[in-house]
């Protein structure tokens, strides 16, 4: 595959990519700064096709947010409520099962569970969410809780993160979600999420999970106060953890949704930034099998474009997503299997339905 560049500054990066060499943060800055976005895309597409051919993966999943009550005050969040505030909720077991049954179809393979850091309930509440779902839907994979939630549970229960994860695994947990990472630098976290897990604590939660045998997910929430260098430091930190454990399955760049006035965010990320960030992620994270284009945040048409910018996954049907929509996501809250397949095929790629662990269910 030939790669045609219009910016000579990309030549050194191109040589590294062609020879399978690891890129540095300086290389990443070159990728962020070059005007040759299509050159960056070609390099990312080359790397992705080496790893995944023409396959693009998706899953049928159901999002569950058991509670929106939260002790943290993150600058980007429109989802959280304080105890007793209008709109605050915490599902009991009956409400949880009704929520699922009202939205159930037999193709759902994954429950994706995240919520507020609600210290009005004990750790047992969160364990019981997993146990209840696994009891009533044993065939469905439970993908639950962020690294930040694991750290919160550890404080809530007064036990180690290892004990937290093992307890959840005993209840039926199969993998952690990728959220709570935001940007893995302390400058960013001091501004945007000061009460949540630190960089080291988020990484520790996932390393602990990997060492206990779980494969997990990793995100990056970009488009607010972080610099390009901080995005690259974030990528470098998860790349270093992946070198040690090989426990991450996918990296998911998430575009900030700028509805929250307090955060000082008054504009969305540009299409150029979204495509560039997906491509840079693919090029920097040489030890990750997949980069996900999250259609909820960037929309269906940009997600199609992302399939030639290094992405091999478009997430899922995602029945009734709430968190991104609470801060202004403009997409629908769900999408049908037929629409997903059309999205992939019309981009010239091959749709592959997967389970949580990228085992192939069906090729279309």
KOLDREN-673041 format. One record per residue (C-alpha): residue number from 1; x, y, z. Coordinates in pm, 1 decimal. Layout:
@seq->NUM&px->X&py->Y&pz->Z
...
This chain:
@seq->1&px->0.0&py->0.0&pz->0.0
@seq->2&px->154.4&py->330.4&pz->-107.6
@seq->3&px->134.8&py->631.8&pz->124.7
@seq->4&px->146.4&py->971.5&pz->-45.3
@seq->5&px->249.3&py->1257.9&pz->180.8
@seq->6&px->231.5&py->1632.2&pz->114.0
@seq->7&px->427.5&py->1730.9&pz->427.6
@seq->8&px->793.4&py->1631.9&pz->432.6
@seq->9&px->791.8&py->1652.9&pz->815.1
@seq->10&px->589.2&py->1329.2&pz->812.9
@seq->11&px->858.5&py->1135.6&pz->630.0
@seq->12&px->1035.9&py->1020.8&pz->947.1
@seq->13&px->706.4&py->902.9&pz->1098.5
@seq->14&px->624.1&py->722.1&pz->774.3
@seq->15&px->954.3&py->533.9&pz->782.4
@seq->16&px->890.2&py->421.5&pz->1139.4
@seq->17&px->537.3&py->307.8&pz->1054.6
@seq->18&px->648.6&py->117.5&pz->745.3
@seq->19&px->913.1&py->-64.5&pz->952.7
@seq->20&px->683.1&py->-130.8&pz->1249.0
@seq->21&px->879.0&py->91.2&pz->1486.9
@seq->22&px->723.3&py->256.5&pz->1793.7
@seq->23&px->639.1&py->626.7&pz->1770.9
@seq->24&px->753.7&py->877.1&pz->2033.5
@seq->25&px->560.2&py->1167.0&pz->2185.0
@seq->26&px->757.7&py->1394.5&pz->1949.8
@seq->27&px->631.4&py->1186.4&pz->1656.0
@seq->28&px->279.8&py->1221.1&pz->1795.7
@seq->29&px->314.8&py->1599.1&pz->1809.4
@seq->30&px->421.4&py->1594.7&pz->1444.3
@seq->31&px->104.7&py->1398.7&pz->1362.6
@seq->32&px->-109.4&py->1648.7&pz->1553.8
@seq->33&px->56.4&py->1953.9&pz->1397.0
@seq->34&px->88.8&py->1851.6&pz->1030.7
@seq->35&px->-155.8&py->2005.6&pz->781.3
@seq->36&px->-147.3&py->1674.4&pz->589.8
@seq->37&px->-443.3&py->1508.5&pz->762.2
@seq->38&px->-495.7&py->1265.9&pz->473.6
@seq->39&px->-133.7&py->1157.2&pz->504.7
@seq->40&px->-192.6&py->1080.5&pz->872.8
@seq->41&px->-508.4&py->889.6&pz->775.6
@seq->42&px->-319.8&py->678.4&pz->521.2
@seq->43&px->-61.7&py->579.2&pz->780.6
@seq->44&px->-329.4&py->491.2&pz->1037.0
@seq->45&px->-529.3&py->293.9&pz->781.0
@seq->46&px->-216.3&py->100.3&pz->687.7
@seq->47&px->-155.8&py->3.0&pz->1051.0
@seq->48&px->-521.0&py->-91.0&pz->1104.7
@seq->49&px->-535.0&py->-307.6&pz->791.8
@seq->50&px->-221.9&py->-489.6&pz->905.7
@seq->51&px->-399.0&py->-576.6&pz->1229.2
@seq->52&px->-761.3&py->-622.6&pz->1121.2
@seq->53&px->-785.0&py->-637.4&pz->742.7
@seq->54&px->-1122.2&py->-496.5&pz->631.7
@seq->55&px->-1307.5&py->-616.9&pz->943.6
@seq->56&px->-1510.9&py->-367.0&pz->1145.0
@seq->57&px->-1657.9&py->-497.6&pz->1470.4
@seq->58&px->-1982.5&py->-421.1&pz->1653.3
@seq->59&px->-2189.6&py->-566.8&pz->1935.8
@seq->60&px->-2550.2&py->-555.8&pz->2055.5
@seq->61&px->-2539.3&py->-413.8&pz->2405.7
@seq->62&px->-2756.1&py->-250.3&pz->2668.8
@seq->63&px->-2636.9&py->42.2&pz->2877.4
@seq->64&px->-2741.0&py->45.6&pz->3243.6
@seq->65&px->-2675.6&py->340.5&pz->3475.3
@seq->66&px->-2795.1&py->214.6&pz->3816.6
@seq->67&px->-2759.7&py->551.1&pz->3992.8
@seq->68&px->-2684.7&py->910.7&pz->3900.0
@seq->69&px->-2612.4&py->1019.1&pz->4257.8
@seq->70&px->-2242.5&py->1108.3&pz->4279.9
@seq->71&px->-1995.8&py->1248.4&pz->4531.2
@seq->72&px->-1763.9&py->1384.4&pz->4259.2
@seq->73&px->-1793.6&py->1719.4&pz->4081.3
@seq->74&px->-1638.7&py->1666.5&pz->3739.4
@seq->75&px->-1629.3&py->1971.7&pz->3514.7
@seq->76&px->-1758.1&py->1785.1&pz->3210.5
@seq->77&px->-2053.7&py->1597.1&pz->3365.0
@seq->78&px->-2423.6&py->1668.7&pz->3317.3
@seq->79&px->-2535.3&py->1326.5&pz->3442.9
@seq->80&px->-2472.4&py->1347.7&pz->3817.5
@seq->81&px->-2720.9&py->1457.3&pz->4084.2
@seq->82&px->-2680.7&py->1522.7&pz->4454.4
@seq->83&px->-2881.3&py->1314.6&pz->4704.1
@seq->84&px->-3237.6&py->1446.4&pz->4712.8
@seq->85&px->-3191.3&py->1667.9&pz->4408.4
@seq->86&px->-3465.8&py->1666.0&pz->4147.2
@seq->87&px->-3398.7&py->1387.9&pz->3899.7
@seq->88&px->-3172.9&py->1191.2&pz->4135.4
@seq->89&px->-3232.3&py->816.0&pz->4130.6
@seq->90&px->-3089.0&py->488.6&pz->4257.8
@seq->91&px->-3239.0&py->171.6&pz->4111.3
@seq->92&px->-3335.0&py->-103.6&pz->4349.2
@seq->93&px->-3335.0&py->-465.0&pz->4230.7
@seq->94&px->-3693.5&py->-446.1&pz->4107.1
@seq->95&px->-3631.5&py->-124.8&pz->3910.7
@seq->96&px->-3310.7&py->-268.9&pz->3762.8
@seq->97&px->-3483.6&py->-582.3&pz->3635.0
@seq->98&px->-3776.3&py->-380.8&pz->3497.7
@seq->99&px->-3536.7&py->-145.6&pz->3318.9
@seq->100&px->-3369.5&py->-441.7&pz->3147.7
@seq->101&px->-3688.7&py->-634.7&pz->3068.1
@seq->102&px->-3848.4&py->-326.5&pz->2910.5
@seq->103&px->-3554.9&py->-299.5&pz->2667.3
@seq->104&px->-3461.9&py->-664.3&pz->2625.0
@seq->105&px->-3409.6&py->-848.2&pz->2298.7
@seq->106&px->-3248.8&py->-1187.9&pz->2251.8
@seq->107&px->-2951.7&py->-1047.1&pz->2057.5
@seq->108&px->-2812.0&py->-850.9&pz->2353.5
@seq->109&px->-2472.6&py->-993.2&pz->2446.4
@seq->110&px->-2341.1&py->-733.8&pz->2688.9
@seq->111&px->-2457.5&py->-519.0&pz->2979.0
@seq->112&px->-2247.5&py->-202.0&pz->2997.3
@seq->113&px->-2280.7&py->-65.5&pz->3351.8
@seq->114&px->-2150.5&py->267.6&pz->3482.0
@seq->115&px->-2300.4&py->523.2&pz->3715.8
@seq->116&px->-2243.6&py->781.5&pz->3983.0
@seq->117&px->-2011.7&py->744.5&pz->4281.2
@seq->118&px->-2305.1&py->714.3&pz->4519.6
@seq->119&px->-2183.7&py->695.3&pz->4880.1
@seq->120&px->-2542.0&py->685.5&pz->5010.5
@seq->121&px->-2531.7&py->308.9&pz->4946.3
@seq->122&px->-2269.0&py->52.1&pz->5041.6
@seq->123&px->-2035.6&py->-152.2&pz->4822.5
@seq->124&px->-2280.3&py->-441.7&pz->4852.0
@seq->125&px->-2525.6&py->-241.9&pz->4639.9
@seq->126&px->-2282.1&py->-238.9&pz->4347.8
@seq->127&px->-2195.1&py->-606.2&pz->4391.4
@seq->128&px->-2564.1&py->-694.7&pz->4392.2
@seq->129&px->-2618.8&py->-513.1&pz->4062.1
@seq->130&px->-2375.1&py->-755.8&pz->3899.8
@seq->131&px->-2505.0&py->-1060.4&pz->4088.7
@seq->132&px->-2870.4&py->-985.4&pz->4004.7
@seq->133&px->-2806.6&py->-937.7&pz->3634.8
@seq->134&px->-2593.3&py->-1249.9&pz->3613.6
@seq->135&px->-2859.4&py->-1452.2&pz->3793.9
@seq->136&px->-3140.3&py->-1346.2&pz->3558.4
@seq->137&px->-2934.3&py->-1320.9&pz->3236.3
@seq->138&px->-2649.7&py->-1571.8&pz->3277.3
@seq->139&px->-2575.0&py->-1571.2&pz->2903.1
@seq->140&px->-2496.7&py->-1196.1&pz->2895.3
@seq->141&px->-2147.5&py->-1062.1&pz->2966.0
@seq->142&px->-2138.0&py->-811.2&pz->3249.8
@seq->143&px->-1905.3&py->-523.3&pz->3160.8
@seq->144&px->-1925.1&py->-303.9&pz->3467.6
@seq->145&px->-1765.7&py->-6.6&pz->3637.0
@seq->146&px->-1476.9&py->222.3&pz->3556.6
@seq->147&px->-1130.6&py->229.4&pz->3707.3
@seq->148&px->-1244.3&py->539.4&pz->3896.6
@seq->149&px->-1545.5&py->350.7&pz->4035.1
@seq->150&px->-1315.1&py->67.6&pz->4147.8
@seq->151&px->-1106.8&py->319.7&pz->4343.6
@seq->152&px->-1427.8&py->471.1&pz->4487.7
@seq->153&px->-1552.8&py->125.4&pz->4595.8
@seq->154&px->-1217.4&py->62.1&pz->4761.4
@seq->155&px->-1259.9&py->376.4&pz->4974.3
@seq->156&px->-1628.8&py->305.3&pz->5035.7
@seq->157&px->-1567.1&py->-48.2&pz->5162.6
@seq->158&px->-1226.1&py->6.7&pz->5322.4
@seq->159&px->-1068.4&py->-276.6&pz->5122.4
@seq->160&px->-803.8&py->-295.5&pz->4850.4
@seq->161&px->-883.8&py->-254.9&pz->4482.7
@seq->162&px->-777.9&py->-615.3&pz->4435.2
@seq->163&px->-1038.6&py->-726.9&pz->4689.6
@seq->164&px->-1299.3&py->-504.8&pz->4520.4
@seq->165&px->-1237.5&py->-656.3&pz->4179.0
@seq->166&px->-1222.7&py->-1013.3&pz->4308.2
@seq->167&px->-1555.0&py->-965.8&pz->4489.9
@seq->168&px->-1715.1&py->-831.2&pz->4172.4
@seq->169&px->-1568.7&py->-1118.7&pz->3970.8
@seq->170&px->-1715.4&py->-1366.6&pz->4217.3
@seq->171&px->-2053.9&py->-1200.1&pz->4157.7
@seq->172&px->-2023.7&py->-1236.3&pz->3778.6
@seq->173&px->-1811.9&py->-947.4&pz->3649.1
@seq->174&px->-1624.9&py->-1031.4&pz->3327.1
@seq->175&px->-1456.0&py->-702.0&pz->3234.1
@seq->176&px->-1416.5&py->-337.2&pz->3336.3
@seq->177&px->-1537.5&py->-50.6&pz->3119.3
@seq->178&px->-1281.6&py->200.1&pz->2994.3
@seq->179&px->-1428.3&py->513.1&pz->3151.4
@seq->180&px->-1302.2&py->733.9&pz->3431.6
@seq->181&px->-967.1&py->784.0&pz->3260.8
@seq->182&px->-1052.5&py->1125.3&pz->3110.7
@seq->183&px->-694.5&py->1252.9&pz->3052.1
@seq->184&px->-427.6&py->1072.4&pz->3250.8
@seq->185&px->-229.5&py->1374.2&pz->3372.8
@seq->186&px->-257.9&py->1530.8&pz->3716.5
@seq->187&px->-279.7&py->1887.4&pz->3578.4
@seq->188&px->-592.7&py->1792.1&pz->3386.4
@seq->189&px->-744.9&py->1596.3&pz->3674.9
@seq->190&px->-691.2&py->1882.9&pz->3920.2
@seq->191&px->-899.3&py->2105.4&pz->3691.9
@seq->192&px->-1165.1&py->1869.6&pz->3557.9
@seq->193&px->-1209.7&py->1577.9&pz->3802.0
@seq->194&px->-1032.8&py->1660.1&pz->4130.4
@seq->195&px->-1236.6&py->1420.7&pz->4347.2
@seq->196&px->-1195.4&py->1115.0&pz->4127.4
@seq->197&px->-918.7&py->857.1&pz->4104.6
@seq->198&px->-571.8&py->988.1&pz->4024.5
@seq->199&px->-381.0&py->886.3&pz->3712.6
@seq->200&px->-188.2&py->621.7&pz->3906.0
@seq->201&px->-503.2&py->488.3&pz->4076.1
@seq->202&px->-688.4&py->447.9&pz->3745.1
@seq->203&px->-391.9&py->263.9&pz->3595.7
@seq->204&px->-357.3&py->52.2&pz->3911.3
@seq->205&px->-723.2&py->-54.0&pz->3891.4
@seq->206&px->-677.7&py->-184.4&pz->3538.0
@seq->207&px->-340.1&py->-343.3&pz->3605.1
@seq->208&px->-493.3&py->-521.2&pz->3904.3
@seq->209&px->-783.9&py->-640.5&pz->3691.0
@seq->210&px->-543.5&py->-767.0&pz->3424.0
@seq->211&px->-339.6&py->-952.4&pz->3684.2
@seq->212&px->-660.6&py->-1118.0&pz->3808.1
@seq->213&px->-731.6&py->-1241.9&pz->3455.6
@seq->214&px->-970.6&py->-976.4&pz->3324.7
@seq->215&px->-924.5&py->-809.1&pz->2988.0
@seq->216&px->-1048.2&py->-450.6&pz->2996.2
@seq->217&px->-1114.0&py->-132.2&pz->2796.9
@seq->218&px->-944.8&py->208.2&pz->2787.4
@seq->219&px->-1083.0&py->551.8&pz->2699.9
@seq->220&px->-958.7&py->908.7&pz->2655.4
@seq->221&px->-1197.2&py->1203.7&pz->2693.4
@seq->222&px->-1053.1&py->1478.9&pz->2473.3
@seq->223&px->-1156.7&py->1827.0&pz->2368.2
@seq->224&px->-1146.7&py->2045.9&pz->2680.6
@seq->225&px->-848.0&py->2187.9&pz->2869.3
@seq->226&px->-584.5&py->1931.3&pz->2773.0
@seq->227&px->-294.8&py->1996.8&pz->2534.3
@seq->228&px->-199.4&py->1772.4&pz->2243.9
@seq->229&px->102.9&py->1666.6&pz->2447.9
@seq->230&px->-122.9&py->1560.8&pz->2736.7
@seq->231&px->-328.5&py->1345.4&pz->2500.6
@seq->232&px->-6.0&py->1179.7&pz->2391.0
@seq->233&px->113.4&py->1132.8&pz->2750.9
@seq->234&px->-221.2&py->962.3&pz->2816.5
@seq->235&px->-163.2&py->728.6&pz->2521.8
@seq->236&px->192.1&py->659.9&pz->2634.5
@seq->237&px->75.1&py->565.7&pz->2985.0
@seq->238&px->-183.0&py->313.3&pz->2868.4
@seq->239&px->67.8&py->183.1&pz->2611.2
@seq->240&px->321.9&py->121.3&pz->2888.2
@seq->241&px->61.7&py->-65.8&pz->3094.0
@seq->242&px->-30.9&py->-269.7&pz->2788.5
@seq->243&px->337.0&py->-360.0&pz->2746.0
@seq->244&px->330.8&py->-507.5&pz->3097.0
@seq->245&px->-3.8&py->-689.4&pz->3092.7
@seq->246&px->-147.8&py->-707.8&pz->2738.9
@seq->247&px->-483.7&py->-672.2&pz->2914.6
@seq->248&px->-649.0&py->-396.2&pz->2710.3
@seq->249&px->-865.8&py->-498.6&pz->2416.2
@seq->250&px->-949.3&py->-158.9&pz->2270.7
@seq->251&px->-878.7&py->214.0&pz->2302.4
@seq->252&px->-1173.6&py->451.4&pz->2273.2
@seq->253&px->-1115.9&py->823.8&pz->2208.1
@seq->254&px->-1427.6&py->1006.4&pz->2333.5
@seq->255&px->-1503.2&py->1356.9&pz->2207.0
@seq->256&px->-1613.1&py->1595.2&pz->2482.6
@seq->257&px->-1979.7&py->1695.5&pz->2467.4
@seq->258&px->-1979.8&py->2065.7&pz->2565.8
@seq->259&px->-2317.7&py->2139.4&pz->2721.0
@seq->260&px->-2188.4&py->2212.0&pz->3070.7
@seq->261&px->-2138.7&py->2589.2&pz->3100.9
@seq->262&px->-1936.2&py->2552.7&pz->3423.2
@seq->263&px->-1666.7&py->2368.7&pz->3231.4
@seq->264&px->-1614.6&py->2669.1&pz->3004.9
@seq->265&px->-1675.8&py->2449.4&pz->2701.2
@seq->266&px->-1871.2&py->2633.2&pz->2436.9
@seq->267&px->-1786.9&py->2443.4&pz->2121.8
@seq->268&px->-1767.6&py->2086.3&pz->2001.2
@seq->269&px->-1452.3&py->1920.7&pz->1880.9
@seq->270&px->-1406.4&py->1966.9&pz->1507.1
@seq->271&px->-1441.2&py->1687.6&pz->1254.8
@seq->272&px->-1071.5&py->1737.4&pz->1179.0
@seq->273&px->-975.3&py->1690.8&pz->1544.1
@seq->274&px->-1197.3&py->1382.2&pz->1579.6
@seq->275&px->-1048.5&py->1213.3&pz->1273.2
@seq->276&px->-693.6&py->1313.8&pz->1360.1
@seq->277&px->-725.0&py->1187.5&pz->1718.3
@seq->278&px->-852.6&py->848.0&pz->1603.8
@seq->279&px->-566.8&py->822.0&pz->1354.6
@seq->280&px->-302.8&py->933.4&pz->1604.3
@seq->281&px->-438.9&py->683.0&pz->1856.8
@seq->282&px->-403.0&py->402.9&pz->1602.2
@seq->283&px->-45.4&py->505.6&pz->1524.0
@seq->284&px->69.9&py->560.5&pz->1883.0
@seq->285&px->-94.2&py->252.1&pz->2036.1
@seq->286&px->92.7&py->-12.9&pz->1842.5
@seq->287&px->16.1&py->-276.8&pz->2108.8
@seq->288&px->-363.7&py->-229.2&pz->2107.3
@seq->289&px->-557.7&py->-454.7&pz->1869.5
@seq->290&px->-847.3&py->-210.8&pz->1819.8
@seq->291&px->-929.2&py->160.2&pz->1813.4
@seq->292&px->-1299.4&py->234.1&pz->1853.3
@seq->293&px->-1492.6&py->512.5&pz->1679.6
@seq->294&px->-1770.7&py->592.7&pz->1926.4
@seq->295&px->-2061.8&py->692.7&pz->1703.3
@seq->296&px->-2261.4&py->831.5&pz->1997.2
@seq->297&px->-2009.4&py->1117.0&pz->2029.9
@seq->298&px->-1901.6&py->1186.1&pz->1672.5
@seq->299&px->-2209.9&py->1080.8&pz->1476.2
@seq->300&px->-2274.7&py->820.1&pz->1210.5
@seq->301&px->-2111.3&py->992.5&pz->913.9
@seq->302&px->-1785.2&py->1074.9&pz->1092.1
@seq->303&px->-1782.2&py->719.8&pz->1226.3
@seq->304&px->-1787.3&py->598.1&pz->867.4
@seq->305&px->-1494.0&py->825.6&pz->788.0
@seq->306&px->-1310.2&py->693.2&pz->1093.8
@seq->307&px->-1304.5&py->347.3&pz->935.2
@seq->308&px->-1036.6&py->476.5&pz->697.6
@seq->309&px->-857.8&py->671.0&pz->975.2
@seq->310&px->-755.4&py->363.9&pz->1174.2
@seq->311&px->-1071.0&py->250.5&pz->1352.8
@seq->312&px->-1176.4&py->-116.1&pz->1351.0
@seq->313&px->-1472.9&py->-96.3&pz->1589.9
@seq->314&px->-1787.3&py->118.8&pz->1601.2
@seq->315&px->-1916.6&py->-3.5&pz->1937.9
@seq->316&px->-2275.3&py->-124.1&pz->1931.7
@seq->317&px->-2646.2&py->-80.9&pz->1914.6
@seq->318&px->-2615.4&py->81.7&pz->2256.5
@seq->319&px->-2978.2&py->80.5&pz->2361.1
@seq->320&px->-3064.2&py->409.4&pz->2537.3
@seq->321&px->-2729.0&py->571.0&pz->2617.4
@seq->322&px->-2766.8&py->844.5&pz->2882.4
@seq->323&px->-2435.5&py->989.3&pz->2992.7
@seq->324&px->-2313.5&py->1151.9&pz->2669.0
@seq->325&px->-2667.1&py->1262.9&pz->2592.7
@seq->326&px->-2696.0&py->1432.5&pz->2932.4
@seq->327&px->-2422.5&py->1673.4&pz->2822.5
@seq->328&px->-2540.8&py->1740.4&pz->2471.2
@seq->329&px->-2464.2&py->1450.4&pz->2237.7
@seq->330&px->-2659.4&py->1517.4&pz->1919.0
@seq->331&px->-2696.1&py->1155.1&pz->1806.7
@seq->332&px->-2987.0&py->921.4&pz->1871.9
@seq->333&px->-2969.3&py->719.5&pz->2193.9
@seq->334&px->-2959.3&py->389.1&pz->2005.1
@seq->335&px->-2915.1&py->242.6&pz->1659.6
@seq->336&px->-3038.0&py->-75.7&pz->1494.6
@seq->337&px->-2828.7&py->-369.6&pz->1379.8
@seq->338&px->-2943.9&py->-300.2&pz->1019.9
@seq->339&px->-2820.8&py->59.5&pz->1041.9
@seq->340&px->-2485.1&py->-49.3&pz->1184.9
@seq->341&px->-2431.1&py->-301.5&pz->907.2
@seq->342&px->-2522.3&py->-44.6&pz->643.3
@seq->343&px->-2285.0&py->208.4&pz->801.7
@seq->344&px->-1994.5&py->-35.0&pz->774.5
@seq->345&px->-2072.4&py->-177.4&pz->429.9
@seq->346&px->-2123.1&py->163.2&pz->271.5
@seq->347&px->-1773.2&py->256.8&pz->393.5
@seq->348&px->-1636.3&py->-37.4&pz->195.1
@seq->349&px->-1562.4&py->-246.6&pz->501.5
@seq->350&px->-1677.0&py->-586.0&pz->631.8
@seq->351&px->-1924.6&py->-590.1&pz->925.9
@seq->352&px->-1839.5&py->-841.8&pz->1196.5
@seq->353&px->-2067.7&py->-895.8&pz->1494.7
@seq->354&px->-1859.7&py->-977.9&pz->1802.7
@seq->355&px->-1891.9&py->-1059.3&pz->2167.2
@seq->356&px->-1728.0&py->-848.2&pz->2438.0
@seq->357&px->-1392.7&py->-1020.8&pz->2383.5
@seq->358&px->-1384.1&py->-983.4&pz->2004.0
@seq->359&px->-1479.5&py->-1341.4&pz->1936.3
@seq->360&px->-1665.2&py->-1344.2&pz->1603.6
@seq->361&px->-2037.8&py->-1417.5&pz->1624.1
@seq->362&px->-2132.1&py->-1350.1&pz->1262.8
@seq->363&px->-1980.4&py->-1197.1&pz->950.6
@seq->364&px->-2202.5&py->-1002.0&pz->710.0
